[in-house]
Amino acid sequence: MIRLLFASLILVFAAVLPAAADTREVYTIRDISVDEQAASVIEARDRAMGAARVKAATALINKITLAEDRASVGGVPIDYDLASRLSAAVDVQEETAGAGRYRGVLSVVLNPLMVRAHLDSLGIPYVDTQGPLGLMVPLATNYQLQEAWRAALGASNMNALSPYITASDPGYSQFSDWSAVAPEAATVNARRGVLAELSGRDGAYRVQLSTVTTAGTELVGTTYAAPTLSDAAAAAVAYMDENWKQRSIIRTDGPHTTTNASVRYTSLAEWNTLRTALARSPLVSDFKITAIARDGALVTFAYAGDAPRLQNDLLQRGVSLVPDADGMVLTSAVSSSGVQ
């Protein structure tokens, strides 16, 4: 039985903090190339900023929605005026200007409230919460190709809907399970592994993707052929993001179930991980804490779909959910597997 400790102010304050730190990452579109000419550099720069906003708004909407949903409303055209309303800021990564020409690489931060309102007005469902952080494990047929594949994936991709940090240990294989992946995953706070097995050759690379959790290894799928390693990396990111959208987008006409849950933890850090997993799940809404103690909490929330779908989503985030007579019990699947 949870002992209520109303004097545990640190726990209470931690509990009410919003778990939306990933929002800016999702709504930031980077590496937008622009090249505009006009009567003056100032005019060329203004055109470049406008073009970047259009590209960014289009990229973001494609990122957080499914193609079939966009097609169902006849597409989502973006013009300069709409892009300006949806954008919050433009940042310069690189620029060269002179003689009426402006060239650069820009980043655009879009306004979540404006984007959501626009998609809601069109009746297009979306998911703008990130999936659990993954440890991306590059695999290939030989060491040299594997290291080139690791470099193509980059050190990390925190802007993706399925963000990842690339593993540095070269000793994994297609048979690596959670016990093999967990030690390095723990060092970067990743809640799952992603095996990215490269096959093919220059001009036609494919990537087979699988997720690794405490529940086992699940095949996600295989990308289409890509001509270069960098294209293969982009294809892998897109495939994982598409899979996340397919799993997570909620249809408004679906059922929602309200439930009580006991959350059990052994430390403040573990409690923060558990509540963050709940708060960030796209299946969960109306999350509330009704009581909190040093080693557990009582919460209520509503979830879309059925319980197995919620269980799978939370397990991907390192959380074990078990139904019981009083609702549900949530514990850390990572800690219970022996990894802190």
C-alpha positions in Angstrom: 0.0 0.0 0.0 1.3 3.4 -1.0 2.1 5.6 2.0 1.2 9.2 1.3 4.1 11.5 2.1 2.7 15.0 1.5 6.0 16.4 2.7 7.9 15.0 -0.3 7.9 18.3 -2.1 10.6 17.4 -4.5 8.6 14.5 -5.9 5.5 16.7 -6.2 7.3 19.5 -8.0 8.9 17.0 -10.4 5.5 15.4 -11.1 3.9 18.6 -12.3 6.6 19.6 -14.8 5.4 19.2 -18.4 6.9 16.4 -20.3 7.1 18.2 -23.6 10.8 18.8 -24.0 10.8 17.1 -27.4 8.3 19.5 -29.0 10.9 22.0 -30.2 12.9 19.1 -31.8 9.8 17.9 -33.7 8.9 21.4 -34.8 12.4 22.4 -36.0 13.3 21.7 -39.6 17.0 22.1 -40.3 19.4 22.2 -43.2 17.1 24.0 -45.7 19.1 25.2 -48.7 18.0 28.5 -50.3 19.3 30.4 -53.2 17.5 33.6 -54.3 18.2 36.6 -56.5 16.5 40.0 -56.5 17.2 43.7 -57.1 18.9 43.9 -53.7 20.5 41.6 -51.1 17.8 42.5 -48.6 15.0 41.6 -51.0 16.8 38.3 -51.9 17.2 37.5 -48.2 13.5 38.1 -47.6 12.6 35.8 -50.5 15.0 33.2 -49.2 13.4 33.4 -45.7 10.0 33.0 -47.3 11.0 30.1 -49.4 12.6 28.4 -46.3 9.3 28.8 -44.4 7.3 27.2 -47.2 9.8 24.2 -47.4 9.8 23.8 -43.6 6.0 23.9 -43.2 5.6 21.4 -46.0 8.3 19.1 -44.5 6.8 19.3 -41.0 3.3 18.5 -42.1 4.6 15.6 -44.1 6.6 14.5 -41.1 3.7 14.4 -38.6 0.9 13.2 -40.8 0.2 10.2 -43.1 0.2 10.5 -46.8 -3.3 8.8 -47.1 -4.7 11.3 -44.6 -3.4 14.3 -46.6 -4.7 12.8 -49.8 -8.2 12.3 -48.2 -8.6 16.1 -48.0 -7.1 16.8 -51.4 -3.6 17.6 -50.1 -2.3 20.4 -47.8 -1.0 23.2 -50.1 1.4 25.7 -48.4 1.8 29.2 -49.7 3.9 32.0 -48.4 1.2 33.6 -46.3 0.2 30.3 -44.6 3.9 29.4 -44.1 4.5 32.7 -42.4 1.6 32.2 -40.0 2.8 28.7 -39.1 6.4 29.7 -38.5 7.8 31.0 -35.3 11.5 31.7 -36.2 14.1 31.4 -38.8 17.7 30.7 -37.8 20.8 31.0 -40.1 23.1 28.0 -40.2 25.2 29.3 -43.2 24.9 32.3 -45.5 26.6 34.1 -48.4 25.2 37.3 -49.7 26.2 39.9 -52.3 25.3 41.4 -55.7 21.5 40.8 -55.2 22.0 37.1 -54.4 21.4 35.3 -51.1 22.5 31.7 -50.6 22.3 29.9 -47.3 21.3 27.0 -45.1 18.5 27.8 -42.7 16.6 26.3 -39.9 12.9 27.1 -39.3 11.1 26.6 -36.0 7.3 26.2 -36.5 4.6 27.2 -34.0 3.0 24.0 -32.6 -0.3 25.8 -31.7 -0.7 27.2 -35.2 0.2 24.0 -37.0 -2.1 21.9 -34.8 -5.0 24.4 -35.3 -4.5 24.2 -39.1 -4.5 20.4 -39.2 -7.5 20.3 -36.9 -9.4 22.7 -39.2 -8.7 20.3 -42.1 -9.6 17.2 -40.1 -6.2 15.6 -40.6 -5.0 13.5 -37.7 -1.3 13.8 -36.7 1.3 12.8 -34.1 3.8 15.4 -33.0 5.2 13.5 -30.0 8.5 11.6 -30.4 8.8 7.9 -30.0 11.2 6.5 -27.3 14.9 7.3 -27.8 16.6 4.4 -29.5 20.1 3.1 -29.6 20.7 2.7 -33.4 22.9 -0.3 -34.0 24.6 -0.3 -37.5 25.2 -3.8 -38.9 26.9 -4.7 -42.2 28.7 -7.6 -43.8 32.2 -6.5 -42.9 33.9 -4.1 -40.5 34.8 -1.4 -43.1 31.3 -1.2 -44.5 29.8 -1.2 -41.0 32.0 1.8 -40.0 31.0 3.6 -43.2 27.3 2.8 -42.4 27.8 4.1 -38.8 29.2 7.4 -40.2 26.3 7.7 -42.6 23.8 7.4 -39.7 25.6 10.1 -37.8 26.1 10.4 -34.1 22.4 11.0 -33.5 19.2 12.2 -35.0 17.1 14.0 -32.3 14.8 15.7 -34.7 13.2 12.5 -36.0 9.8 11.2 -34.7 11.8 8.1 -33.8 15.0 9.8 -32.4 18.2 7.8 -31.9 21.8 7.9 -30.8 24.1 5.7 -32.8 25.9 2.9 -30.9 29.7 3.2 -30.7 30.3 -0.4 -29.8 31.1 -2.4 -33.0 30.5 -5.8 -31.3 26.8 -6.3 -32.0 25.2 -8.7 -34.5 21.7 -9.4 -35.9 21.2 -11.8 -33.0 21.9 -9.2 -30.3 19.1 -9.1 -27.7 18.2 -6.6 -25.0 20.7 -8.1 -22.6 23.5 -7.3 -25.2 22.1 -3.8 -26.1 21.0 -2.6 -22.6 24.5 -1.6 -21.2 25.2 0.9 -23.9 21.6 1.9 -24.1 21.6 2.8 -20.4 24.6 5.2 -20.9 22.6 7.3 -23.4 19.2 6.9 -21.7 17.8 4.9 -24.7 14.8 2.8 -23.9 15.1 0.4 -26.9 17.6 -0.8 -29.5 17.2 -0.5 -33.2 19.1 -3.0 -35.3 19.8 -1.4 -38.7 21.2 -4.2 -40.9 22.6 -2.9 -44.2 22.6 -5.1 -47.3 23.1 -4.6 -51.0 25.8 -2.6 -52.7 26.6 0.9 -53.9 23.6 2.0 -56.0 21.2 -0.3 -54.3 21.4 -0.4 -50.5 18.6 -1.7 -48.3 18.2 -1.6 -44.5 16.3 -4.2 -42.4 15.1 -2.6 -39.2 14.2 -4.3 -36.0 13.5 -3.0 -32.5 14.9 -4.7 -29.4 13.2 -4.3 -26.0 12.8 -6.4 -22.8 10.0 -8.2 -24.6 12.2 -9.4 -27.4 13.1 -8.4 -31.0 10.4 -7.2 -33.4 11.0 -6.9 -37.1 9.8 -3.4 -38.3 10.5 -3.9 -42.0 13.0 -3.3 -44.9 13.5 0.0 -46.8 13.4 0.5 -50.5 16.7 0.4 -52.4 18.8 3.6 -51.9 21.7 4.6 -54.1 24.1 5.8 -51.4 24.8 5.2 -47.7 23.5 8.7 -46.9 20.3 7.9 -48.8 20.0 4.6 -47.0 20.3 6.4 -43.6 17.5 8.8 -44.7 15.4 5.9 -45.8 15.9 4.2 -42.4 14.8 7.3 -40.6 11.8 7.8 -42.8 10.8 4.1 -42.4 11.0 4.3 -38.6 9.1 7.6 -38.5 6.4 6.1 -40.7 6.1 3.1 -38.5 5.8 5.4 -35.5 3.0 7.4 -37.1 1.1 4.2 -38.1 1.3 3.0 -34.6 0.5 6.2 -32.8 -1.9 8.4 -34.8 -5.2 8.5 -33.0 -8.5 8.7 -34.8 -10.9 10.9 -33.0 -13.8 8.5 -33.5 -12.0 5.7 -31.7 -12.8 4.6 -28.1 -11.1 6.1 -25.1 -10.9 4.3 -21.8 -10.3 6.0 -18.4 -8.4 4.0 -15.9 -6.6 4.2 -12.5 -3.0 3.0 -12.2 -0.4 2.4 -9.5 3.1 3.5 -10.4 5.8 1.8 -8.5 9.4 3.0 -8.5 12.6 2.9 -6.5 14.0 6.4 -7.1 13.1 9.9 -8.2 14.9 9.3 -11.5 12.8 6.2 -12.1 9.6 8.0 -11.3 10.5 10.8 -13.7 11.1 8.1 -16.4 7.7 6.5 -15.8 5.6 9.6 -15.7 7.4 11.0 -18.7 6.6 7.8 -20.7 2.9 8.2 -19.8 2.8 11.9 -20.6 4.6 11.5 -23.9 2.6 8.6 -25.2 0.3 9.7 -28.0 -2.2 7.2 -26.8 -2.6 8.8 -23.3 -4.6 11.9 -22.4 -5.9 13.5 -19.3 -3.0 12.3 -17.2 -3.4 13.2 -13.6 -1.5 12.4 -10.4 -3.9 11.8 -7.5 -1.4 10.8 -4.8 2.4 10.5 -4.5 4.8 8.9 -2.1 8.5 8.1 -1.8 8.1 4.7 -3.6 4.9 5.0 -5.6 2.1 7.1 -7.0 -1.6 6.8 -7.9 -2.5 8.2 -11.3 -5.5 8.4 -13.6 -5.5 8.7 -17.4 -7.5 7.9 -20.5 -6.0 5.9 -23.4 -7.0 5.4 -27.0 -7.4 1.9 -28.5 -7.1 -1.2 -26.5 -4.9 -2.2 -23.5 -2.4 -4.4 -25.6 -1.7 -1.4 -27.9 -1.0 0.8 -24.8 1.2 -2.0 -23.3 3.3 -2.2 -26.5 3.7 1.6 -26.7 4.8 1.9 -23.1 7.1 -1.1 -23.4 8.9 0.6 -26.2 9.6 3.4 -23.7 10.9 1.0 -21.0 7.7 0.8 -19.0 5.9 -2.4 -18.0 2.1 -2.2 -17.7 0.1 -5.1 -16.1 -3.7 -4.9 -15.6 -5.0 -5.8 -12.1 -8.3 -5.7 -10.2 -7.9 -2.0 -9.3 -6.8 -0.8 -12.8 -3.2 -1.1 -13.9 0.3 -1.3 -12.4 3.2 0.4 -14.0 6.9 -0.4 -13.3 10.2 0.1 -15.0 10.8 -2.7 -17.5 14.4 -1.5 -17.8 15.2 -1.7 -14.1 13.4 -5.0 -13.7 15.7 -6.4 -16.4 18.7 -5.5 -14.3 19.7 -2.3 -16.0 19.4 0.9 -14.1 
